[in-house]
Amino acid sequence: MRSLPLDDPGTPPLSGPSALLWWLAGRQWGILLTAVGLGIVMFAAQAFTPYVVGHAIDDGLTSGFGPDLWRACATLLGLGAVVITTSAIGHRYDIANWLRAAFTSSQLVGRTVSRSGHAITKELPTGEVVSAVANDALRIGEVYALAAHFLGSLVAYGIVAVLMLRVSVPLGLVVVLGLPTVAAILGLLVKPLSRRQAAQREASGRLTTLGADTVSGLRILRGIGGEGVFTGRYRAQSQETRRRGVEVAKTQSVLDALQVLLPGAFVITLLYLGAHMALAGTITPGQLVSTYGFAAFLSWPVQNATQMLQAATRAHIGATKVVKVLRVVPATGATEGTAAVPDPHVPLVDEVSDLRLEPGRVIALVSADPDESAAIATRLGRFDDDAEKDTPVRLGGVLLADLDKDAVRERIVVAEATPHLFSGLLEHELDVRGDATHDDLLRVIATADAHDVLDSVPDGLAGELPEKGRSLSGGQRQRVALARALLIDPEILVLVEPTSAVDAHTEARIAARLAEVRRGRTTLVVTASPLVLDHVDEVAFVQDGVIRARGTHDELLEHGADDLSVARAYRAVVGRKMDEESLENRAVEDLADDERLHQELMAQQTNGGQS
């Protein structure tokens, strides 16, 4: 047995669902063959049991309680022990096969999603990806759990057929021909059932996608009054999914009923013929009992064969969906890096904008268009190789696209403007690499001025954050994301609007601490806030996608690197930001004055009541 999840799920073939299923079988061939061997032994022991019982009856009728009868009883006891032992151990291996295949499939999907970036959402809806892990992976695993019973049933069928032919050729032919006929009739229902299951799977995936989109945009929907429209859409899709499920249930119910009816009819037919042959003296009473035992036993292999056919169909559908996810080409790193990784502490240069990040410098990027500066910053992290072909970025003279993606991620970290938080412990949210100490966590929290987050989350660092950190305010989420980026402490850190959601006083504290902490390490801050610009080593002002001026904040305000038009444009950008911050400061001061006035009035009322 191996612990799950696996350290390396492997690299599967993507030619089709059948290739994936065979590959998974090869990955766990050891436990799969063990389970199959145990299943064959278990079913073979059960197949021999009616034969031994029949001989015991005939021996008892002929010789009474003699040695032959006791040998038959001992044989039955041994067969029972074999069945019990192989069944108990085999069940453990059946579950192990199920979990191994399901976990491997889930890991493959998770690895693809984590590596593909935004490409996964371009190719597939969210519901498809979620269902691939929640449903399809389990359906794939199910076929390996049933494999042992299915192959054991086939062996048992062969054994019973041979034994019945030895008892009576007519009865043996009934078994040899009748049982496959029953299985074939049941198999006719599997194809329409699989077709309806596929339709129900599609409807369920669309419902999951619609639900996820509605929940994620619930606040916006309430703002525009669109809850009713989306509720109606979800209700309609839910009813469609229910209708598809009912269609599956109808076919499944017919199949389940026939699984009882047809094997039952087979047993009655075989027993009827055997009874007449026993009355005619063609077979012995013991052989009649064996005939009944064989007929009753064979209903189980029929059910196993039908279940295996259904499971294989579901697994094929699930594997098709999983392969569809696995075929998504990652936005970056689809091919191995071809260039040697440059030495540490080399310049990072965006050739289109002429932005150059010198080692050890804290630089701010300012633009009248926030999207323009954010786009430059984002491509420094290499998030989309195809989209960034025409905007090359070089690290130490080497194109980022030619480097190993893991090496790029290790050296360059881009913290985007919209913070993405996950559910779980706050300390785990901050320490994404799992190697930080408690003091390290407190240090970055202090730098990001996020002490209030510790107060608002029960149990502080050991407290639970809900999905997307929705219990935190926008400013708190932004500061948690900033602390997380600072804790990684990469060689090159790119921060996009890291203080846009905080008030001016908090921003001033963060700006001073951030510049101090990152001093001597390459850092780019995308911002137009004078509170931040005052603390950086250099400001790069971009217009129309190109750097127009570089210098300190004061230098650009005064003469714009000897270009008055650039100076005016720069002042217009940062001046607008200064006006916004001034208004915000006045609003904060007004609130403070209102609070003081309220407290004074309350004090006066209290004093008046006492006098």
GICOR-V697721 format. One record per backbone hydrogen bond with DSSP energy under -1.0 kcal/mol. CO is the residue of the C=O (numbers start at 0). NH is the residue of the N-H. Records with the same first field share a line. If there is no record, write none. Layout:
CO->NH + NH
//
This chain:
15->19
16->20
17->21
18->22
19->23
20->24
21->25
22->26
23->27
25->28
27->31
28->32
29->33
30->34
31->35
32->36
33->37
34->38
35->39
36->40
37->41
38->42
39->43
40->44
41->45
42->46
43->47
47->51
48->52
49->53
50->54
51->55
52->56
53->57
54->58
55->59
56->60
57->61
58->62
59->63
63->65
65->69
66->70
67->71
68->72
69->73
70->74
71->75
72->76
73->77
74->78
75->79
76->80
77->81
78->82
79->83
80->84
81->85
82->86
83->87
84->88
85->89
86->90
87->91
88->92
89->93
90->94
91->95
92->96
93->97
94->98
95->99
96->100
97->101
98->102
99->103
100->104
101->105
102->106
103->107
104->108
105->109
106->110
107->111
108->112
109->113
110->114
111->115
115->118 + 330
116->119
117->121
118->122
119->123
124->128
125->129
126->130
127->131
128->132
129->133
130->134 + 135
131->136
134->138
135->139
136->140
137->141
140->144
141->145
145->149
146->150
147->151
148->152
149->153
150->154
151->155
152->156
153->157
154->158
155->159
156->160
157->161
158->162
159->163
160->164
161->165
162->166
163->167
167->171
168->172
169->173
170->174
171->175
172->176
173->177
174->178
176->180
177->181
178->182
179->183
180->184
181->185
182->186
183->187
185->188
188->192
189->193
190->194
191->195
192->196
193->197
194->198
195->199
196->200
197->201
198->202
199->203
200->204
201->205
202->206
203->207
204->208
205->209
206->210
207->211
208->212
209->213
210->214
211->215
212->216
214->217
216->220
217->221
218->222
219->223
220->225
225->229
226->230
227->231
228->232
229->233
230->234
231->235
232->236
233->237
234->238
235->239
236->240
237->241
238->242
239->243
240->244
241->245
242->246
243->247
244->248
245->249
246->250
247->251
248->252
249->253
250->254
251->255
252->256
253->257
254->258
256->260
257->261
259->263
260->264
261->265
262->266
263->267
264->268
265->269
266->270
267->271
268->272
269->273
270->274
271->275
272->276
273->277
274->278
275->279
276->281
283->287
284->288
285->289
286->290
287->291
288->292
289->293
290->294
291->295
292->296
293->297
296->299
297->301
298->302
299->303
300->304
301->305
302->306
303->307
304->308
305->309
306->310
307->311
308->312
309->313
310->314
311->315
312->316
313->317
314->318
315->319
316->320
317->321
318->322
319->323
320->324
321->325
322->326
324->327
330->384
346->395
347->356
348->393
349->353
352->546
354->349
356->347
357->360
360->522
361->536 + 537
362->524
363->539
364->526
365->541
368->372
369->373
370->374
371->375
372->376
373->377
374->378
377->380
383->387
385->388
391->350
392->399
393->348
394->397
397->394
398->401
399->402
401->337 + 338
403->407
404->408
405->409
406->410
407->411
410->491
412->493
414->495
423->464
424->428
425->429
426->430
429->431
436->440
437->441
438->442
439->443
440->444
441->445
442->446
443->447
444->449
445->448
449->452
450->454
451->455
452->456
456->459
458->461
459->462
460->426
462->425
464->423
465->468
466->469
468->471
472->476
473->477
474->478
475->479
476->480
477->481
478->482
479->483
480->484
481->485
482->486
483->487
484->488
491->412
492->523
493->414
494->525
496->499
498->501
502->506
503->507
504->508
505->509
506->510
507->511
508->512
509->513
510->514
511->515
512->516
513->517
517->520
521->492
522->362
523->494
524->364
525->496
528->531 + 532
529->533
531->534
537->363
538->550
539->365
540->547 + 548
542->545
545->542
548->540
550->538
551->555
552->556
553->557
554->558 + 559
558->562
562->566
563->567
564->568
565->569
566->570
567->571
568->572
569->573
570->574
571->575
572->576
573->577
574->578
575->579
576->580
577->581
578->582
579->583
580->584
581->585
582->586
583->587
584->588
585->589
586->590
587->591
588->592
589->593
590->594
591->595
592->596
593->597
594->598
595->599
596->600
597->601
598->602
599->603
600->604
601->605
602->606
603->607
604->608
605->609
606->610
//
